[in-house]
Amino acid sequence: MFKRALMATAIASAAASSQAGTLLSESFKNVSALAGSGWVLNNQSTPGGTTNWYQGDAGIFAAQAGPAESYAAANYNNAPVGGTISNWLITPTFSTELGGTVSFWAKGDIFDGFSDHLAYGLSSTGGSNTGDFTLGSAVTVSGDWTLYTLAYGANGVGSSARFAIVYTGEADLSNYVGVDTLTVTSVPEPSSMLMLGAGLLGLTAFSRRTSKR
């Protein structure tokens, strides 16, 4: 009985360790506190404007989840009239020992003649300078909360990365954008799952052999 209980505990522990794990979760309930927890808010607009990333305005639209104002917002005032917006919202570092995904929700305030654009990508070195990041093409944000996801591969023990969301575009043609519920999740590689399965199979066989004695 004790051996069976021990085997069950070992299987449960091994299975739990192989499941996806949350490395970072941010609900943006307090945007002003982000810098104190490793985030970087870096407005590189040219020339610089009067706003950066700030607490969401529930009067424009409500958050994707949680209290109505609990999202990060940016607007056309990130750059002055005639300027170009490039406002960076950069996560703290997270492990890339295993592969995983980064996901976030975004929404724009739709207004005739204006549109909002976001680009996003990784700094595979964990650096926070804008030149450290590889970004995909900018997307036009819709008027509904929409989920965006980026997958990344495993880079081995000790590796880390950062993820950036960049509000971009011409200030004269931009309006207002919100970002909410950002999550970084690690996912075991298929080979790791196969090794786990083989290990559990061996553990079960060993238990069966010893139980026949």
N, C-alpha and C positions, 0 to 999 in steps of 0.2 A: 504493500500500500504506500509506504514511504517513497519507494523508488518511482511509483507511478505519479505521485504528487510532485516529486522533484522533476520528473520529465515534463509534466504539464507546465510547471513554473518556467522551466528553461525554454520551452517552445513559445510560451506567451511572451517572455522577455525578448527573445530573438525576433519574433514577429513584430513586436512593438517597435524595436529599434530599426526595423527595415522600412517602416512606414514613412510617408511624407511628414516633414517637420516644418513648422513655421519659424523662420529665421528673423522676420521683421513684420510687424503689423502696426499700421498707423491710421488712426481715424480722424486726425486733424481737428480734435476738439479744442486745441490751444496752439494755434500757428505761431504765436509769439514765443512759445517755449521750445520750438523745434531746434533752434541753434544750440540750445543748452544740452540737447540729447544727441548731438553728432550730425545733425542735418546742416546743409549749406544752402542758404538762400542768396543767390548771386545774380543781381540784375546787371547784365552786360549790354543793355540796350544802348543804341547810339543815336543821339546823345542820351544820357540817363534821364529818366523821368521822375515823377513825384511819388510813385508807388512801387512796391515790391510785391511779393506774395503776402497776402494778409488774410484775416479771418473772413470766412464766407459771409455774404450779406443775405440773410433770410428773406429780405424784402424783394430781392431779385429772383431767387429760387432757393428751395430747401435742399439740404444735403441728401446724398444718396442713402445714407443710413445714419441713425443717431439724431441728436438735436439738430434743429433746422439750420443752424449756422455752422455746424461742425464739418467744414471742408475748407480747403485752401483755395483762395481766389486770386486772380490777377486781371488787370484791365488795360485799356488803351493808354492810360496814363503812365504805363511803364516806360514810355518814351514820349517826347513832346510831338507836336504837330510837325509832320514831315520826317519824323524819326523812324527807326527800325527797331522792333522789339526783339530782345533775346534775353529772356528772364528765366534763370535756372533754379530748379528745385531738386536738390541732390540728397539722396539718402545717406545715412551712416554706412560704414562698411559692413559687409556680411560675407560669410564663408561661401566659397565656391568649390570646396573639397568634393561635394556631390553636385550633380546637375540639378536644375530646378527651374522655377518660373517666377517672374515678377508680374503682378497684375495690379491695375488701378482702374478707377472709374473716372470719367470726365464728362462734362456737360458745358455747353455754351449758351449764352443768352442771345437767341436769334433775333436779329433786327435787320430790316431790309437795307441792302447795300453794304452790310458789314458781315464779317465772318472771323472765326477764331481758329488758330492752328497750334497744334502741339507736335513736337518731335520728342523722341525718347530713345534711350540706349544705355549701354554699359561702359564703365571704366573698368577694364579687366585687370588693371593693376591696383585698384583701390584708391587711386589718386582722385583729388577733387577739383583739379584745374579743368577748365572747359576743354582744353586740348587733349585731355586724357580720355575723352569719351568718343565712342563710335555711335553715331546717331542714325536712325533710319529716316526715311523721307517724312516730312511733316504731314500730319493728317488734319483734315477739316473736322472740327468737333461739331456734333449734332446738337439739337435742342433737347435731346433725351439723354439721361444717364446711360453711358455706353461703357462696356468693359473692354479694356485693352490688356493684352498679355504678351510677354516676351519670354521665350525659353532660352536658357543658357546651359552650356555643357559643364561637365566636371573638370576641374583643373588641378586636382590633387591636394594632398595635405598642405596646410598652411596658406593656401591661396584665398584671396578675397577680392571683392568688387564693390563698386557703388553703382547706383542706378540714377539717372537724371531724367526729369521731365522739363522740357523747354517750351515756354510760351513764346511764339515767334510770329513774325509778320509785320506788315506796315501798320504803324500806329493809327494812321488816318482811316484804315479799313478794318480795324479790330474793334472789339467791344468788351466782352467780359467772359471769363472762363472759370470753371470750378474743377477741382481735383479732389477725389475722396477715396477712402478705403484702399490704401496701398498695402499689398501683402507680398512678401518674399517667402517662397516655399521650396524646400529641398526635396528632391525625389531620388530614391536609390536607382543606380544604374541597373539595367536588366541583368548584367553579369553578377551583380551583387545579390539579386534576388535568386538567381540560379544556384549560387553558392550557398545561400541560406537554405534553399529547398533541399540541396544535397546533404547539408549538415543536419537538418531536422530528420531526414530519412535515415541517416546513419544513427542518429540518437534513438530513433524509434526501434530500429533493428537491434541495436545493442540492448535496449530495455527488454525486448522480446526474448533475446537469447538468454539473458540473465534470469528472466522470470521462469524459464523452463528448468532451471537447476533445482 
